[in-house]
């Protein structure tokens, strides 16, 4: 749960550990042994494989073993729980990586470090390596009702993990589109069915991109995808898709827009028109059903900085493409779902040329807006600016001028 929505006081003062909450006395991460750090990994693995939850650092036990000594952390201790350093250590002992944030809330004038751990979404987390006497390779850790973080060794415990993983896999496609493409706007069974079909196409597109992307690691990923409200598998012919894309490219040139989204080796598949840019790190896929998917993988500098102007160019030119493309295909009354998705964003810095910057504290960003085709065509710069603002806000990037994002989008569409 995001820090702004979390009642840290209720969590810190609960005074009893559970299958969703663990307390640790005040300590300095930098002074811990590998075994001491591995204990945190074990708790995070266990919480992620159960319900998710919190590990609160800065609460000690009284003589009866109750976590009611609310000492908080010193400034040095608080700074030692650096999200990057701690995250790198924990990720080393979790496959797949745990989705968690490291928060440092201040409650009643005292600072605490809190590991906010989310439950696994698709696959449970297994420990891939041994570490001292705290972690064992190949083990699934779980959190029990008696506040223990231990290996799952009972048949019922393993069965519960497997069943949850299978359920997550079955629900992934529908959940992804309900949560990302349509959020709370799909209520009819027809729309829900459409969402599942669009989700399947999007998943296949992502898998193809991951297999063929030529970008070196480490990197970060930006996605822009649009879908109409109804799924019609053969709504457009393949030749219509190509013609609409080529018309859009010509409009880029007529409007003196640098065609960063240029795909020289595009080709037809059975259901789409697909292409990579010359560098092999950006892919376009246009479906006969009407969905658009742009995805780019960009090399991450050592300072973990994402150039704001690159993000602005990608979104502005993608939005321009979408507006002109749907116009060329003759879409008029359709409601479009516009989406931005960034992965690997935790502790990524968004930095502008004018010195403005902000840091993201969450592992991925998902933005969803809905607009009619006519609205998109008549105001693509305005809508691109709104998407850019929504994305930048996740980086805590806050310019003083209300017109800042509109100006940047306009500049991004010029030579």
Residue pairs with C-beta under 8 A, 6 or more apart in sequence:
1 116
2 362
3 101
3 103
3 105
3 361
6 103
6 105
6 116
8 103
8 105
8 107
8 112
8 114
9 107
9 108
11 21
11 54
11 56
11 114
12 56
12 58
12 59
12 70
12 105
12 107
12 112
12 114
13 70
13 107
14 21
15 66
15 67
15 68
16 66
16 67
17 23
17 67
17 147
18 53
18 145
18 147
19 50
19 51
19 53
19 143
19 144
19 145
19 147
20 47
20 50
20 51
20 52
20 53
20 54
20 143
21 53
21 54
21 56
21 147
22 43
22 47
22 53
22 54
22 55
22 56
22 147
22 149
23 55
23 56
23 59
23 60
23 61
23 67
24 40
24 55
24 56
24 57
24 58
24 59
25 57
25 58
25 59
25 60
25 61
25 69
25 71
26 57
26 58
26 60
26 71
26 72
26 73
26 74
26 77
27 36
27 57
27 77
28 76
28 77
28 80
29 37
29 77
29 80
29 81
29 82
29 85
29 86
30 80
31 80
33 132
34 131
34 132
35 131
35 132
35 133
35 134
37 89
38 93
38 131
38 132
38 134
38 135
39 134
40 55
40 86
40 90
40 115
41 89
41 90
41 93
41 94
41 127
41 131
41 134
41 135
42 134
42 135
42 141
42 149
43 55
43 115
43 143
43 149
44 55
44 90
44 94
44 98
44 100
44 115
44 117
45 93
45 94
45 98
45 125
45 127
45 140
45 141
45 149
46 141
46 142
46 143
46 149
46 150
47 53
47 54
47 55
47 117
47 119
47 143
47 149
48 94
48 98
48 99
48 100
48 117
48 118
48 119
48 120
48 124
48 125
49 119
49 120
49 124
49 125
49 140
49 141
49 142
49 143
49 152
49 161
50 119
50 142
50 143
51 119
51 143
52 117
52 118
52 119
53 117
53 143
54 114
54 115
54 116
54 117
55 114
55 115
55 117
56 112
56 113
56 114
57 73
57 81
57 112
57 113
57 114
57 115
58 70
58 71
58 72
58 73
58 77
58 110
58 111
58 112
58 113
59 67
59 68
59 69
59 70
59 71
59 112
60 67
60 69
60 71
61 67
61 68
61 69
62 68
62 69
70 108
70 110
71 110
72 107
72 110
72 111
72 112
73 81
73 110
73 111
73 112
73 113
75 111
77 113
78 104
78 111
78 113
81 102
81 104
81 113
83 101
83 102
83 346
83 347
83 361
84 304
84 347
86 102
87 100
87 102
87 346
87 347
90 98
90 100
91 97
91 98
92 129
93 127
93 128
93 129
93 131
93 135
94 125
94 126
94 127
94 128
95 125
95 126
95 127
95 128
96 120
96 122
96 123
96 125
98 117
98 118
98 125
99 117
99 118
99 120
99 121
99 363
100 115
100 116
100 117
100 118
101 115
101 116
101 346
101 361
101 362
101 363
102 113
102 114
102 115
102 116
103 113
103 114
103 116
103 361
104 111
104 112
104 113
104 114
105 111
105 112
105 114
106 112
120 164
120 165
120 168
121 168
121 172
122 165
122 168
122 169
122 172
123 165
123 168
124 140
124 161
124 164
124 165
125 140
125 141
126 138
126 139
126 140
127 135
127 136
127 137
127 138
127 139
127 140
127 141
128 137
128 138
129 135
129 137
130 136
130 137
136 151
139 151
139 152
140 151
140 152
140 158
140 161
141 149
141 150
141 151
141 152
142 149
142 150
142 151
142 152
142 157
142 161
143 149
144 150
152 158
152 161
172 203
173 196
173 199
173 200
173 203
174 192
174 195
174 196
174 199
176 199
176 202
176 203
177 186
177 195
177 196
177 198
177 199
177 202
178 186
178 192
178 195
179 366
180 339
180 341
180 366
180 368
181 195
181 198
181 199
181 202
181 225
181 227
181 337
181 339
181 368
182 191
182 195
182 337
182 368
183 368
185 370
186 192
186 194
186 195
190 230
191 229
191 230
193 231
194 229
194 230
194 231
195 231
197 231
197 233
197 289
198 227
198 231
198 289
198 291
201 271
201 272
201 287
201 289
201 291
201 293
202 225
202 291
202 293
205 283
205 285
205 293
205 295
206 223
206 295
208 274
208 283
208 285
209 283
209 295
209 297
212 276
212 280
212 283
213 280
213 281
213 283
213 297
214 279
214 280
214 281
215 280
215 281
215 297
215 298
215 299
216 299
218 299
218 300
218 344
219 297
219 298
219 299
219 300
219 344
220 297
220 298
220 300
220 306
220 342
220 343
220 344
220 345
220 348
221 295
221 296
221 297
221 298
221 341
221 342
221 343
221 344
222 295
222 296
222 298
222 311
222 314
222 340
222 341
222 342
223 293
223 294
223 295
223 296
223 339
223 340
223 341
223 342
224 292
224 293
224 294
224 295
224 314
224 315
224 318
224 319
224 322
224 338
224 339
224 340
225 291
225 292
225 293
225 294
225 295
225 339
225 341
226 291
226 292
226 322
226 336
226 337
226 338
226 339
227 289
227 290
227 291
227 292
227 336
227 337
228 289
228 290
228 291
228 331
228 334
228 335
228 336
228 337
229 334
229 335
229 336
229 337
230 334
231 289
232 289
232 290
233 271
233 288
233 289
234 288
235 288
235 289
235 290
236 244
236 288
236 289
236 290
236 329
237 288
238 268
238 272
238 273
238 288
240 329
241 272
241 273
241 286
241 287
241 288
241 329
242 266
242 268
242 273
243 328
244 286
244 325
244 328
244 329
245 266
245 273
245 284
245 286
245 325
247 324
247 328
248 321
248 324
248 325
248 328
249 259
249 262
251 257
251 324
252 258
252 259
252 317
252 320
253 259
255 413
256 414
256 415
257 317
257 320
257 413
257 414
257 415
258 317
258 415
259 317
260 277
260 313
260 314
260 317
261 277
261 282
261 284
261 294
261 317
261 318
261 321
262 277
262 278
263 275
263 276
263 277
263 284
264 275
264 277
264 278
265 275
265 276
266 273
266 274
266 275
266 284
267 273
267 274
267 275
268 274
271 287
271 288
271 289
272 285
272 286
272 287
272 288
273 285
273 286
274 283
274 284
274 285
274 286
275 283
275 284
276 282
276 283
276 284
277 283
281 296
281 297
281 298
282 294
282 295
282 296
282 297
283 293
283 294
283 295
283 296
284 292
284 293
284 294
285 292
285 293
286 292
286 293
286 325
287 293
290 326
290 329
290 331
290 334
292 321
292 322
292 325
294 314
294 318
294 321
296 314
298 306
298 310
300 306
300 344
300 348
303 349
304 347
304 348
304 349
305 348
305 349
305 350
305 351
305 357
306 348
306 349
306 350
306 351
306 395
307 351
307 352
308 350
308 351
308 352
308 353
308 356
308 392
308 397
308 408
309 352
309 353
309 408
309 412
311 350
311 388
311 391
311 392
312 388
312 405
312 408
312 409
312 411
312 412
313 412
315 340
315 384
315 387
315 388
315 391
315 409
316 381
316 384
316 388
316 409
316 412
316 413
317 412
317 413
318 384
319 338
319 376
319 380
319 381
319 383
319 384
319 387
320 380
320 384
320 413
322 336
322 338
322 376
322 380
323 376
323 377
323 380
324 377
326 334
326 336
326 373
326 376
326 377
327 373
327 377
331 373
332 373
332 374
333 372
333 373
333 374
334 372
334 373
335 370
335 371
335 372
336 370
336 371
336 372
336 373
336 376
337 368
337 369
337 370
338 368
338 369
338 370
338 371
338 376
338 383
338 387
339 366
339 367
339 368
339 369
340 365
340 366
340 367
340 387
340 390
340 391
341 364
341 365
341 366
341 367
342 364
342 365
342 391
342 394
343 363
343 364
344 363
344 364
345 360
345 362
345 363
345 364
345 365
345 394
345 395
346 360
346 361
346 362
346 363
347 359
347 360
347 361
348 359
348 360
348 395
349 357
349 358
349 359
349 360
349 395
350 357
350 358
350 359
350 360
350 392
350 395
350 397
351 357
352 397
356 397
356 399
357 397
358 392
358 395
358 396
358 397
358 398
359 395
359 396
360 394
360 395
360 396
361 396
362 394
365 391
365 394
367 387
367 390
367 391
367 394
369 383
369 386
369 387
369 390
371 383
375 383
376 383
381 406
381 409
381 410
381 413
382 406
384 409
385 405
385 406
385 408
385 409
386 405
388 405
388 408
388 409
389 405
392 398
392 405
399 405
401 407
